[in-house]
Amino acid sequence: GFQGLKQFEKYQPSIIITDIQMPIMDGVEMSKKIKEISHEARIIFTTAFSAVDYFQEAIELQVDGYILKPINLDALETKILSICGDIQLREELAQKEQMLLHTSKLAAMGEMIGNIAHQWKQPLSVISLGVNSIRADIELDQLNKENTLEYSNIISTQVDYLGKTIDDFRSFFTPYNPEKTYNLQEFLDKCIDLVKASFDSNTIQTIQDVDDKINAFGDPNQLTQAIINILNNAKDAFKEAEKLRKKMIFIVTAKEDENKNLVIIIKDNAGGIPDNIINRVFEPYFTTKEDTGGTGLGLYITHTIIEKNLKGTVSVENEVFEYEGEVYKGAKFMVTLPLA
């Protein structure tokens, strides 16, 4: 068993066929250590013993086969082929999920480019006004140091703003980086900046209660995509609640489980998700927005990123809450991620 474990560490095979009774390290102990290295490893036990305790340990290890000696080679081959088929199916599903993630990101890119265009209109107008003012002063021979310096400062400020927006959008489209430390407050500010233009045009206000001392570890790029999908889902909900006097999205963060996890809560006051569909919102291709081009992939991608890629959880429920003396109802998304 000890030698088998070393071979697994060296070659990382997909399927392991092992005896249970072996010297130094038995098959059960070896399999436990293999599962700690790779939960995806598939294990078949072969043994001349049929004791109940072996079966119990095999069940707990979630092994894929248990063949008694003398071994029937046809049965063993059938079991191996079955596992191979399952591995291939899982690989195909993983490839499709990656394609969906890429498609979702391309769709987000189109929306982000629209946001850039919207956000750049005002600073570009200010820059143009400053340049024209300097040109007019030159043509009228009224150029003076004080006015020129003022116009230059205004232009410089707007250029810095344009540079910041480009940096924010560039970080969204950079390759994934699974091992990065980032400040949660700064991360959420960037997420809000990315959707600010569309939120402003829909008169949506964001209200934050964020702990600026929380530093998270993981891939902020993938998490950005997941959070923006939730924010855009809230924006779409407000479009169906046009009579609302106030459109608000609340973002709250906290630590829990003795500071082992961080929690991000995003809730709105758009009226909530109908009870008959709330349990389906994370399903692929499920949408109630076919007429407006909804694909049903946004929240599915969010679920995939958070639960599979970032090893966290995401859930949704409707909540009735009070804010500034008024009672509201809306959808509340809760994202839980490991801090380390």
Secondary structure by P-SEA (a helix, b strand, c coil): caaaaaaaaaccccbbbbbcccccccaaaaaaaaaaacccbbbbbbcccccaaaaaaaaaacccccccccccaaaaaaaaaaaaaaaaaaaaaaaaaaaaaaaaaaaaaaaaaaaaaaaaaaaaaaaaaaaaaaaaaaaaccccaaaaaaaaaaaaaaaaaaaaaaaaaaaaacccccbbbbbaaaaaaaaaaaaaaaaaaabbbbbbbccccccccccaaaaaaaaaaaaaaaaaaaaaaccccbbbbbbbbbccccccbbbbbbbbcccccccccccccccccccccccccccccaaaaaaaaaccccccccbbbbbbbccccccbbbbbbbbbbbcc
